Amino acid sequence: MITSWGNRFVRAQRALHSLSLVTIAIIALIAVGYTFLSAFGVTPWLSFTAQFGEFVVPNAGMIVQITVAVFALMLALYIPSNLRVLQLERAHRKFNITMEDVARAYQISHAADRTGLFTMSSEFDSVRERLTFMRDHPDLSELEPDVLEVAAQMSQSARELATVYSDEKVARARTFLEQRQQEVEAQQERIIRAHHSISELRQWAQQVELEESVVASQMSRLEEDMMAILPPLGYQFSKKDDNVVPIISNAAE
């Protein structure tokens, strides 16, 4: 939308510029021509009374008329240079438009080349094949033959690039990358699950060790209590290993 308004503003500015040049040329022609006719007595001079303070300016109308004619003629002398600038702008704009058309036609031809549409091997036949394709294309029907020919030659020069980066090869590369991406994501999920499992096992092992230490502490406390209670009752402990504690009665002796 902004670009559209900008283009309209540029076109309006150029139209006003051209209108201004035409207006200046007409005014200069009328002023100079009328002044020449007045100088030869064909038409009357401009006449009015001008006074500066108490001083009355003689022939004020003729002076103003000649001044306006000279000024208009000076402005008219700049018209050729302005016309050359306008011609350069038009040529530059036409060149830009032509290059945009060439680029658009080349992109369409190159996209068709990547799909494997063109099969001719020789350079002449390849260019002619591309040119025929672009002439029949609905989006390029308004372009000039010279533009299409340049685009066809550019497309033929880039046919190796189109072969290397054909749609089929690009699709295979995309599929391969998608598969690798899926494998990476699956591997990441397995790693996350493994981390969770390791964390659970670590917590479980810590819990088991804690429970074993509690049991060992309870057994030690129980043994101490038994060693404190049983000797007065006539029993003694004899430790042969860590798991069996025989009780020897003093009465049996």
N, C-alpha and C positions, 0 to 999 in steps of 0.2 A: 504494500500500500504506500509506504513512504517512497520507495523507488519510483512508483508510478507518478506520484505528485511531483517528485524531483524532475522526472523526464518532461512532464508537462510544463513546469516552470522554465526549464532550459529551452524548450521549443518556443514558449512565449517570449522569452528574453531575446532569442535570435530573431524572431519575427519583428519585435519592436526595434531591434538594432537595424535591420534591413529597412524598415519603414522610416527610421530617422535619417539614414543615409539618402534615401530617395527624397525625403522632404528637404534636406539641406541642399541637395543638387537642384531641386526645382526652385527653391528660394534664391539660391545664388544665380541661377540662370535668369530668373525674372529681374532681380535687382541689377545685375550687370547689364543685361539687355536694355532695361528701361533707362539706366544711367547713360549708356551710349546713345540712345535715341534722344535723350534730353540734351546731351552735349552737342548733337548735330541739329538741334532745334526742331526735331520731329515731334517730341512730346514736351510738355512744360515741366519745369523743375518743381520739386516739392517746395512749398513756400509756407512759412509760418513765422511769427514774431517771437524772438527769444531775447530775454533781457537778463543780464547778470548785475544786480544792483542797479546803478544808474547807467550802466553801459549796455547799449543795445547791440546785439550781435548781428552784423550785416550778413545777408545770404545764409541765414541759419538753416533753412530747409535744404538748400543745395549741399551744404556741408554735411548735414545728417544723412542725406541720400547717398552721397559719395562714400561716407564712412561705412554705412550699412552695406553698400555694394562691395567695398574692399574687404570688409570682414566676412561677408558671405563667400567671396571668392577664396579667401584664405582657408575657410572651413572646407570648401569644395576641393581644395588641393589635397586634403587628407583622405578623400574618398577612395582613390586607387589603392592606397596602402591598406585601408580597412577592407576593401574587397579582396585583396590578396590574403589577408588574415582569415576572412570568412571562407575563402576557397581552401586554404590549408586545413581549417577546422572541418569542413565538409569532407575533404579527402581523408583526414585522419579518422573521422567518424565512419566513413564508408569502409576504410581499411579494417577498423575494429569489428564492424558488423560482418564483413567478409570472413575475418578470422574466426569469429564466433560461429558462423555457419559452417566453416571448414571443420572446426573442432566438433560441432554437433554431428555432422555427417561422419566424421572419423570414428567417433564413439559408437555410433550405431553400426557401422561396418565392422569395427573391431569386436563388438559384442557378438555379431553374427559369426565372425571368424572363430571366436572362442568356442562356439557350439559345433564347429566342424562343417559349416554350411558350404564353404568354398573348397573345391577339390582340385582346381587346375594347378599344375605344377610350374609351367613356364611363366615368366614374368609378364609377358604381354597378355596371355590368356587370363592370368590371375587378376590383372588390373581391369581388363574388360569385364570379367565376371563380377567384380566388386562394383564397377560402374553401373552395370545393368541392374544389380540388386538395389543400389541407391536410387536409381531413376524410378524404379517401381515401388519404392518405399513411400507410404502415404505421408509421412512426416517430412520428407525431403523433396516433395514434388515441386515446390515453389523455388528451389535453389537453381542457380545458373549452372550450365554444364561445366564451366571452368572450375567452379567451386567443387563440384562433385568429382571432377577429374583429379584435383589436388588431394581431396580426401581419399580417393581410391588409391592413389600412389602412396600416400602415407600409410594406409591400411596394409597395402602389399608389402611395404618395407618392414612393417611390424608383425608380419605373419608368423615369424619364428617365436616372437614373444607370445602371440596368441596360442601357438601350439604348446609352449611350455606351461602357460597358465590357462589352459583350456578349462571349460566348465567341468568336464569329467574329472580331470586331475585335481582341480580345486575341491570338487565334491568328495573325492577319495581322501584327500588330505584332511578335510573337515571331519569326515567319518572316523578316520584314524585318530585324530586329536580328541574327538568326542569319546571314543572308546578308552583312550588313555586317561582322559579326565574322569570317566566313570570308574576305571580301575584305581586311580589315585584316591577318589572319594571312598570307594569300598575299603581300600587299605587303611585309610584314616579312620573309618568306622571300626574296623577290626582292632586297630591300635587303641582307640578309645575304650572299646570293650575290654581289651587286655589290661589296660590301666585300672579299670574298675575292678576286674577280677583280682589283680595284684593287691589293690587297696583292701578288698574284702578279706583276702587270705592273710594279709598282714595284721588286720584288726582281729581276725579269728585267732591267729597264732599268739598275739599279745594277750588275748582273753584267756586262751588255754594256759599260757605260761603263768598268768596271774592266778588262775584257779589252782594250778599245780603248786605254786608257792603257798597259797592259802592252805591247801591240803597238807603239804609238808610241814607247815607251821603248826597246824592242828595236831598232826601225828607227833611232832616233837613235844608239843605241850602235853599231850596225852601220856607219852612215855615218861616225861618228867613227873607227872602226877602219879603214875603207877610206881615209879622208883621211890617216890616219897611215901607212898601208902603201904606197899607190899612188904618191905623189909621188917617193919615192926610186927607184921603178921607171920613171920617165919619163912618168907620167900626171898630168894635172891635171883638176880638177872645174870645170865652169861651170854654175851654177844658173840656169836660165831660168824654171822654175816649181817648184811644190812637189812635183810627181810625177815629173818627168823630170830626171835628173842626167846630162848627157853627159860622157863621158870623152874628153879631148883628149890625143893622144899627142905627146910632145915630139920623137919621131923623125920623124914626118911633116912637121914644120916644117923 
